[in-house]
Every structure is written in structure tokens, then in C-alpha cells.
């Protein structure tokens, strides 16, 4: 059984007047999400908040055994949990897209999303946009989210031509929540292990702090301290954008039968 110690922190930074980042830490649901909104006239803040609320509400409805949203789909090749997370992202996309159509002030708004959902033994990760999910396993860090940017696409198709693109393309998204009627997240599902750590963050952090630096900070301290240290470091390096971090530490609780054997018969768990 997975036990999760978690914390989240969002900061406006040193250059922005409003915070368009949002996050969700729901230990009871095993759900952790970061969204980075985009759009003028506070529309980005609205989009980010709608993403978080829509995904959370989707899982609250499932927890309460209420009906799923009507567009819920099921892919028989995926686990139940992976289907739930992908449907939740699709639901959030539909909510933001419809709001951008219905309300003139919200035209063109959108958001990234990076989400983790935990089962008793595995995790499902899904993302749209350039917010990041890092897995730290056995003191090694790996980005398990896929950046949906012009630069990332160019690097994959023709890395020798990446010098042709300036910094303006670094955060030009090729996919975003609410931009079109449907969206295709990238996702993965994998077992998780005792001692694993996860960092979910907006680009306000990943632009300022390297994965290796994130690794060094995440290996020590509580999730709350990790979040505070990373946000402070991003701000110390300019704080050009909003910065949001969710930090998770994984523990594994022995199953019921091993604990019964240990108590009754003295067998090792």
C-alpha cells in the first residue's frame, strides 16, 4: 500500500502581477495536479483554476459513486485508473474550451496540466503543455512528462536545426488545455517504490533550476521544505514567472497478511 507525504506551494514571482498557476494536493484521492494558465485579462488565472477544479471534481464524483461526465471513454488496453485520469483531463479541456467560446473576455485562454494519480502499487502520469513531472528513483532523476513545445518538437524531428529557433519558441505550445475541442495528453503508468520522490512543477521552476539541482534538493528534507527551497531558488534567479511546485515522497506499507504473520507467529514481514 502506497503512503504519500505531500506538499504544494505557488508563488507569483518577482515580475508578474498575478499568479496564473494553480495546484491540487488531494491525499485522500491520491491526486496531484499543477496547471499553468495562459491568457490576458486574468483569463489565464481562470483557465488554470478551471483545470484544477474540473479534474478534482471529476474524481470527487467518482469517489461518491456518482455518474461520470457524459464524454467519459474507456480504453480496454489501459488500467481503470489511467482511463479515469485521461477522462478527467478531457473533461477539464471541454470545460475550459466551452468557457472560452461562451465568454468574450476568455477568448483564447488555455492552460497546461501535469497530473499524477496513485493506486495502491502504481502511478499514472499525464500532461499537456510544458509543465513538468519528475520521478526520482534510486537517486536518479527523470522527466516523465513530455514537453509539448515548438522547440521540443523540433529537437525530436531535426535536432541539428534547433539553433534556428530563438528563445521566443521555447514556450510556444503545440498542445494546451482549452485550445481545441479535444486534446491528446501524453501519459505513462508504472509501479512506484518505497523511497521514490516526485516533483510536479510549472515552467517558472524548470526554466530556472536544472533537474540535477532539483534532485539534490529533493533528496533531503520534507516535501514542504523541498517546495519552499525550490521556489526560493527560482525567485533568487530572477523570478520571471509564477512558480508552482508539488513535492511527493512515497512510502510502502506492508500488506495486512504479512503484518498478521509477524504478530501471530513472529515471522518477518
Secondary structure, DSSP 8 states (H G I E B T S, - for coil): -EEEEEEEEEE-TTT-SS--EEEEEETTTTEEEEEEEE-TTTHHHHHHHHHHHHHHHHHHHHHTT----TT----TTS-HHHHHHHHHHHHHHHHHHHHHHH-GGGTT-EE-EEEEEE-SSEEEEEEESS-EEEEEETTEEEE-S---BHHHHHHHHHGGGGGGS-GGGTT-BS--BTSSS----EEEEEE--TT-EEEEE-HHHHTTS-HHHHHHHHTSS-HHHHHHHHHHHHHHTT--S-EEEEEEEEEE---HHHHHHHHHH----
